[in-house]
Amino acid sequence: MKKFITLAAAFALPCSVLTIPLTTTSYAAEVDGPAVKWNASIWGKRRSASEGIEGLISTVKEKTGGKFDITLHYGGTLSKPKENLDGLQLGAFEMGMFCSAYHPGKTPALTVLDLPMIPYTDMKQQEKVAEAVYQHPHVKKEMNRWNSQLVMTALLPTYVFMGRGEPPLELEDWKGRKVRALGGMGEAMKLLGAVPTAVTAPEVYTALERGTLDSVAFALYAHQAYGIIPVAQWYTDNFVIGTIHCGVAANNKAFSELPKQYQDLMMGEAKANGYDQARAAFANDNIKVIENITKQGLTKVTYSSEKLAEFQTQAAQPVWDAWVKKQSEKGVPAQEILDLVLSLSGPGK
């Protein structure tokens, strides 16, 4: 099934992708149209996870000569992280990022992208899978309930754990530990005896520092962005259990009122540039994060291939099966959507 790799290998990308496009302040219009002003809601500070939407925004502004201007509001100033879909539904803003694991009942079909150990080979394949799921009729139906449509995925890399206390050298050592592991990752960790908690990203530092959490599952860049490395004592090197899905969505009415040339620009060149910018940012950040982990002297926890295979059998596959059963009972074509994901992920796909 999935080949497990170390952190250094997992995030190795060609050097050519490390150049992030620069945003300029002077624009010559290539796509003509009316003046349009949008607001977009996101939480936290600017980071690798937001570079995709940053790239999209800078491209639409540049190509329209500044006429299509989207202001990205950080820090949850427009809405709390768990309420961005509600804000989109109400038309409080035109665009926003959300994570399906923050509120799985709102978009249950999208939680397929939160399942543990989906065998992505790289971030390009991860993008392809998410885009295919976004086009599924049931997913579009779910988003319509929130008066929204998906624009792009935040393209979050696979997660690793960092924590405090005694390192979990054996899988049995996870029993009883309070972990920040969302979605299917949390379900998988529960099968190991851990206690998953759905803490939002901005709350994690305080929870770990105060001991209300024992460990945190984040992508590498997020451990740095949210200040986890200085307070952590150990990290998992090859226990890459999955990722969570975060998407960028637009209010249906706002999108439908855009002239077609703006719609095409956003969903074509701008989105493609956003994905390129996100991959470049993650590659650049991860090099720095690995250096920082080394400087901090965190204990590295590495599991044998036998232990990882045991985890897959004991925790990952049962979560897939349980997800299909649970969502099918809600009317979601769960097996069909999971089969779509698996048909597009893995070596040679």
N, C-alpha and C positions, 0 to 999 in steps of 0.2 A: 504494500500500500504506500504509505508515505515514507520517504527517506528523510531521516532527521539529520540536521546539520548544525554546526556551531554558529555563534553569533557572527563571527567575522566572515564566514562563508555565506551566511544567510542574507547579508545585506551588501554583498559585493556587486557592484555595478560598473560598467565601463566608465572610465574617467570623463568621457565626452559628455556625460549627462550631468556633470556637477556644476555647469554654468546655468545660473538661474536668470531668466530674462529680467532686464531692468525696466521699471516703470518710468515713463517720461511724463512731463507735464505739458508738452506741446504736441498737438495732434493735427494731422491732415486727414480729412474724412475720406475713407475708401467705400464706406457704406452710408448712403445718404438717407436721411429720414428726419422725423420731428425730434424735438427735445423731450426726453423722458427721464424722470428721476425716480429711482427705486431705493428702498432701504432693505438691508439684509441683516438678520439677527444671528449672532454666534456667541459663544461663551469663551472664557479664558482670554489669553493674549495671542498675538500673531505667532504662529508656530508652523511646523511642517504640515500638520493636519489641515491648516487653513490655507496652505499655498495653492491648492487646487482652485478654490473659489476666488482667491486673490488673482490667480492667473486668468481665470475667466473674466473677472471684472475689469482687469487692466486691458484685456484684449478688446472687449466690447467698447470700452471708452476710447481706446486708440483708433479702432477701425471706424468709429462713427464721428471722429473729430470731437469727441467729448459730449456729443448730444445724448448718448445713452449712458447715463451716469448712475452707478450703483454705489451707495455708501454702505460699507460693511461695519456694523456696530459690534464691537467686541465687549467682553466683560458681562454679558447678559443684561445689557442696559435696556434692551427692548423687550426681553422676555427671559424667564428662567429656562435653563437647559431642557427641562422636561415639558415645557409648555410652548415650544416653538411651533409645533403642529397646530396647537390651538390658536396661536396668533395668526398663522397662515389661513386657517379656516375662517377666522373673523375678518381677515383682510387688514390686520393691524400693521403689517409690513408685507412686502412683495416677495421676499426670499428669505430662507432660513435653513440652518443646518439642524439635524436631529439625529439621535441614535435610537434605533429600533429597540435595543435592549433596555433603554431607560423607561419605556412604556410598551412592553410587548403586546398588550391587548389592543393597542391602537393600529398597528400594522403587522398582524401575526404572520402573514406570508413572508414578509421581509426578514423575519427572524431566522430563516434558512441560512442567511449569510452570517449569523452569529454562532452557527453550530461549530463544535470543536473539530480540529484536525481535518478540515477540508484540504485536500492535497494540492494547494496552489504551488506552482513551480516558481513564479515570480509575480511582481506587481502588475505587469502587463496582462498576464492571464487573470489575475484577480479583477482587474478593470473589465475585461471581456465578460467574465462571469456575472459581475454585478449589472452590467449594461443589458445582458440577456435577461436576467431576472426582472429588471425594470420594465422590459417590454412585454412581460407576461400579462395577459388580460386580467387575471385576478389581482395582480399587484396594482395595476392601473385602477381597478375598481376600488381597492382599499384606499389608495391615495385620494380618489375622488370624494370619499367620505370626509376628507379633511380639506376639500376645496383646493387641492394641490396636485401637482405633477412633479415627478422626479426629474432633476436636471443632470446631476452627476453624483458619483460616490466620493466620499472623502478619501478613499483609497488607503485605509489604515493598514500598516504592516502587521505581521503576526506578533503575538504578545509573548513576553517573558515575565517571570516573577522577580520582584525584589521584596525583601522583608527584613524584619528584625527578630532577634532571638536566635535560638539554635537553628542552624541550617537543616532543611528537610533532606537528609542524605538518602533516605529510602522513601519509597512511595507511601509506606505506612506512617511516616512521620508527618504527613499532612492531616492526619486525623485530629479533629478538634480545632484546627487553626482557622481563625477568622480571616477570610480572604476577600479581596475586591476582585471578583471575577464575574463578568456580566454574561447574560445570555446562556448559550449552550456551554460555554467554558465553565460557568458557574455550576451548571448541572453536572458536568463531568467531574469537577472537583468535589461536588457533594458525594458522588459515588466513591471517592477516595476517603470520605469521612470529614472533609473540610466543611466549613460553614461560610458559604458565599453571601456577600452583602452588596447590594446595589448602591454603592456610594458614587455620586457624580464626581467627575474628574477634579473640579476645583476644591472639593472637600477632602480629597485623599491625603494630602500632606498632613493636615491636622489630625486626622484619624490615625494615621500610622505613628506619628510622633507621640500621641497621647496613649497609644496602646489599644485603642478600640478596634484597630485592624492589626493583624500580624504580618500580612503580606499583600502585595498589590500586583495585579496583572495589567501591564501597559505595553504598548509598543516602546521600543528603546527611546525614541525621540521624546515621548510623553514623560518617561521617568525623569528626563532632564528638564523638560518644560515645566513640570509641576514640582520640581525640587525634591524628588524622592531620593536621588543618589546620596546626598550628604547625610540623610537620616537612616539609610539602609545599611545592613551589615552583610548581606549575602544576595546573590542573584543566581538564577538558573540559566545555564549556558545553552543547553540543547532541549529544554522542555518547552518547545514552542507549540502551545496547545491550541492556538487559533487566533482569531481577531474578533472585533465587533464591527457591526455595520453602522456607519453613519452616512447619511445622505444629505444632499442639498436639494431642496424643493422650492418650487415657485407657486405662488397663488394662481389658481386657474384663471380668474378674471383678469388679473394683471398681465399674465402671459398672453391670453387671447387678444388683449387690446394692443399688444405690440404689433407694429407693422411686420409683415412676413420676413422682410430682409433682416430685421433685428432678431426674430425668432431663429432664422436659419443661421445667423452669425453666432448666436449664443449656443445653439445645440450642435454646431459644427466646429468651425475653427477655434472659437473661444474655449469651448470645452476641451478640445484636443490640446490646446496650449496649456490649459489648467492642469491636465493630467501630466504633461511633460514637466511642468514646473513643480508639481507635487513630488514626482519621482526623484527629480534632481535634489530637492530640499531634503527628502528622507535620506538619500545616499550621503549627502554632505553632512547632515546632522549625525548620522549613525557612526561615522568615522570619529567625530568629536566625542560622542557619548562613550564609545568603547575606550577611548583614551582617558576619559574622566573616571570611568569605572576602575581602570587600572591604577590611576593616581590615588583614588580613595581607598584602595586596598580591600575591596569587597571580596568575600569568600565566594569562589565559583563552585556551583553545584552542577555536576555533570552526571547524567544517568546513562546506564548501559543500554545498548540496543534491545536487550532482553526486557529490561524494565519498561522501556518506552513501548515495546510491543504489548506488554502486559497492560499498560495504561490504555492503549487503544482498544484492546479486547474488553477490558474491565469497565471502561468509562465512556469512550467516544462512541463506539457503535451502539451501545444501549441508548445513548442520548439521541442519536439519529432516529432510531426506531421509535422511541417515546415521542419525539417531535412529530413524526409522521402520524402516529396514532392520535395524539392530542389535537393537532391542527385539522386532521381529516374530520374529526367529530364536530369541528366548528364550521365545516363546509369549505375548508381550504383544500384545493387539489395538491396536498402536501407531497405525496410520493412523486407526482409529476414534476413539481418544482424542484425537489431534491434530485431527481434523476437528471433534470436539466443542468443543475449545478455540477454534478459529478461527471456528466458527459463532456463538460468543457474544462474540467480541472484535472491536473495530473500530468505526468511526463508525456510528451508527444502530442499534446492537445492545444 
